[in-house]
Amino acid sequence: MPIPDHYLELESIYVATLARGIRSLAVASAVPGEGVTSLIAALTHRNLHAGRSTLVVDFNLFRPGVQRHFGIGSALAQQGLLPAPATVQHDRSDARLAVLYPQPDRTALLHLREPGTIEQLIEDWKKEFDTILVDTSPINAINGANLPGERAAAACDGSVLLVLSGRTTETMAEATAKKLLAAGANLLGIVMNDREQPSLLTEMIREIDRLRPMLPAVADWLQRKVLSTPLLRLEV
């Protein structure tokens, strides 16, 4: 589900990163499915609202999601080591939006892994775009056909680690953060994704339902009280 542009949580991430002068930002995660591409897309839209031209680079070579999210075709014209960025039509602002999703062969992949290669690419992209947003591969999803997420993150001005509440443990998140720092990444912070975390209202209804077989009348009364409490029905 897309993250709405008006979310205060998104604004907090934007203010702490792109709005303070970070021109290249990587979003990383410990494992797949934590919402990296969704956060990248939301930051892209917020950045365009601010009038900044934006290049989105998908360095998750094993399971790319940026191409599908922005509706880009399957083939990009090759331009040296990587394809040329594909311009995306949008109605967010007059600022330019482009997407790049590499499909390197083994030789190009090994070149990308070399220290300094991605850094130079980012410096070149900065000549065309105000901001570069990098979608990385999950840090703990290791396979020979991918670009290590910590390598891509270390090449950027800053990075954030996205953690899905209820799935990624504190120990796993801590180990992933240490791995990013060991690779030389400028880790600006950890973002908690509560997509799968039940609300307080949901949890209270669930607990009330446990009473229902023994005390149905009490359970009905409690549920009416809970559902009629405005504070518990607020969306945050």
Secondary structure in CASP SS format (residue, H / E / C, confidence):
PFRMAT SS
TARGET T0000
AUTHOR 0000-0000-0000
METHOD secondary structure of the structure
MODEL  1
M C 1.00
P C 1.00
I C 1.00
P C 1.00
D C 1.00
H C 1.00
Y C 1.00
L H 1.00
E H 1.00
L H 1.00
E H 1.00
S H 1.00
I H 1.00
Y H 1.00
V H 1.00
A H 1.00
T C 1.00
L H 1.00
A H 1.00
R H 1.00
G C 1.00
I C 1.00
R C 1.00
S E 1.00
L E 1.00
A E 1.00
V E 1.00
A E 1.00
S E 1.00
A C 1.00
V C 1.00
P C 1.00
G C 1.00
E C 1.00
G C 1.00
V H 1.00
T H 1.00
S H 1.00
L H 1.00
I H 1.00
A H 1.00
A H 1.00
L H 1.00
T H 1.00
H H 1.00
R H 1.00
N H 1.00
L H 1.00
H H 1.00
A C 1.00
G C 1.00
R C 1.00
S C 1.00
T E 1.00
L E 1.00
V E 1.00
V E 1.00
D E 1.00
F E 1.00
N C 1.00
L C 1.00
F C 1.00
R C 1.00
P C 1.00
G C 1.00
V H 1.00
Q H 1.00
R H 1.00
H H 1.00
F H 1.00
G C 1.00
I C 1.00
G C 1.00
S C 1.00
A C 1.00
L C 1.00
A C 1.00
Q E 1.00
Q E 1.00
G C 1.00
L C 1.00
L E 1.00
P E 1.00
A C 1.00
P C 1.00
A E 1.00
T E 1.00
V C 1.00
Q C 1.00
H C 1.00
D C 1.00
R C 1.00
S C 1.00
D C 1.00
A C 1.00
R C 1.00
L E 1.00
A E 1.00
V E 1.00
L E 1.00
Y C 1.00
P C 1.00
Q C 1.00
P C 1.00
D C 1.00
R H 1.00
T H 1.00
A H 1.00
L H 1.00
L H 1.00
H H 1.00
L H 1.00
R H 1.00
E C 1.00
P C 1.00
G C 1.00
T H 1.00
I H 1.00
E H 1.00
Q H 1.00
L H 1.00
I H 1.00
E H 1.00
D H 1.00
W H 1.00
K H 1.00
K C 1.00
E C 1.00
F C 1.00
D C 1.00
T E 1.00
I E 1.00
L E 1.00
V E 1.00
D E 1.00
T E 1.00
S C 1.00
P C 1.00
I C 1.00
N C 1.00
A C 1.00
I C 1.00
N C 1.00
G C 1.00
A C 1.00
N C 1.00
L C 1.00
P C 1.00
G H 1.00
E H 1.00
R H 1.00
A H 1.00
A H 1.00
A H 1.00
A C 1.00
C C 1.00
D C 1.00
G E 1.00
S E 1.00
V E 1.00
L E 1.00
L E 1.00
V E 1.00
L E 1.00
S C 1.00
G C 1.00
R C 1.00
T C 1.00
T C 1.00
E H 1.00
T H 1.00
M H 1.00
A H 1.00
E H 1.00
A H 1.00
T H 1.00
A H 1.00
K H 1.00
K H 1.00
L H 1.00
L H 1.00
A H 1.00
A C 1.00
G C 1.00
A C 1.00
N C 1.00
L E 1.00
L E 1.00
G E 1.00
I E 1.00
V E 1.00
M E 1.00
N E 1.00
D C 1.00
R C 1.00
E C 1.00
Q C 1.00
P C 1.00
S C 1.00
L H 1.00
L H 1.00
T H 1.00
E H 1.00
M H 1.00
I H 1.00
R H 1.00
E H 1.00
I H 1.00
D H 1.00
R H 1.00
L H 1.00
R C 1.00
P C 1.00
M C 1.00
L C 1.00
P H 1.00
A H 1.00
V H 1.00
A H 1.00
D H 1.00
W H 1.00
L H 1.00
Q H 1.00
R H 1.00
K H 1.00
V H 1.00
L H 1.00
S C 1.00
T C 1.00
P H 1.00
L H 1.00
L H 1.00
R H 1.00
L C 1.00
E C 1.00
V C 1.00
END
